[in-house]
Amino acid sequence: MKKVVFTLSLLSTFILADAQVEKEVVDASKQTIAKDAADTTNKPWLVGGILNLNAAQTSLSNWAAGGDDYALSINAFVNLHAYYKKDKHSWDNSLDLNFGYIKTTSLGSRKNDDRINLMSRYGYALTPNWDFGALFNFRTQGLKGYTYNSDGTKYLSSNFLAPAYVSLGPGFTYHPATNKDFTFYISPATARLIIVNDKILNAQGLYGVDSGKSTKFQIGAFAAVDYKHNITKTLTYIGHAELYSNYLEKPQNMYFYMTNMFALKISSVLSATWNFNMIYDDKARLFGPNKNGARLQTQSIIGAGLLYKFNNK
């Protein structure tokens, strides 16, 4: 059971289950590559990005109410995007880098977020509402990740390229003219390569890769939904959900991934965010008394800090 760290500050991090089992998951604002409906430009390329940094620090001395003597939490997010649009052709590219770090006197130092996500999607307009094209996605994490037991012991659960997921497939994108905030993508045949390039992890046969091997090939159906909505002038919701069914093995045990983000704009450079992410992967069997069961993984991060946006408009 994960311990919960609560800092009396603008930033608090809740870890409900170790989402580092699959850090390739992507955050809703980070996973979606749909352009903002407000972006209007005659340039074929729209290039920009978002830089976000949240931090909090707590120190206690002779504090009668109790708590950790010291706590530090840092979460950083970088999004870089390049969108191309000309005539019936479109090509959207997005690179997301996430990293979170916490340090307390009782738990020591550990990461609570670590994601690398590269997505590229080409589309050719068939009708005003439908595009046909292809989608490429690469996901992994940068540093070693551990699952922590209630007694303080830990064991390795992830590393760079362990796991990593490479997906490629043709598909159709639906974007209704009446709602530019909604996008639906479906592919009947998406190839996916699972990589576990770590001797300790692939020896255990984790993430669906056979013991002693470093890769596993899958092909299946893939569907994704992206939605963005301005609830108020200062509060925005961004969501992403996807399903993948592997035709080659237990297609009924679908991979599920969903991210939700609420962003509150405080000023031109200050913001508060809440991210709530969910993953269910039948191949990620790291839970339960014998550490051989699959579980719904959840991650909740609340933060406030600096936010900077830039583009070539």
Secondary structure, 3 states (H helix, E strand, C coil): CCCCCCCCCCCEEECCCCHHHHCCCCCHHHHCCCCCCCCCCCCCEEEEEEEEEEEEEEECCCCCCCCCCEEEEEEEEEEEEEEEEECCEEEEEEEEEEEEEEEECCCEEEEEEEEEEEEEEEEEECCCCEEEEEEEEEEECCCCEEEECCCCCEEEEEECCECEEEEEEEEEEECCCCCCCEEEEEEEEEEEEEECCCHHHHCCCHHHCCCCCCEEEEEEEEEEEEEEEECCCCEEEEEEEEEEEECCCCCCCCEEEEEEEEEEECCCCEEEEEEEEEEECCCCCCECCCCCECCCEEEEEEEEEEEEEEECC
